[in-house]
Amino acid sequence: MALFRKGPVGKPGEWYYCVKHHKVEEGPECRAADRLGPYATPAEAGRALETAQERNAQWQNDPRWQDDAPGDSA
């Protein structure tokens, strides 16, 4: 009995975006470090980079996460 599985593990119906190959995949096919997801649909996975950019912008503009607020001393 093998203790470790070789290759990516996923479920059918889970969609990922591979940042290495720039493609949507079901399963997943590529290793975890190279993919974003899982997403519910191929369309959602296809816009994974846009979603990440939107979330990053929200985080960067969220006043709760601003470390360099006026009056702060380093």
Summary of the structure (lengths in Angstrom):
residues: 74
radius of gyration: 17.5
end to end distance: 54.6
largest distance: 60.0
contacts: 157
relative contact order: 0.15
helix: 32%
strand: 18%
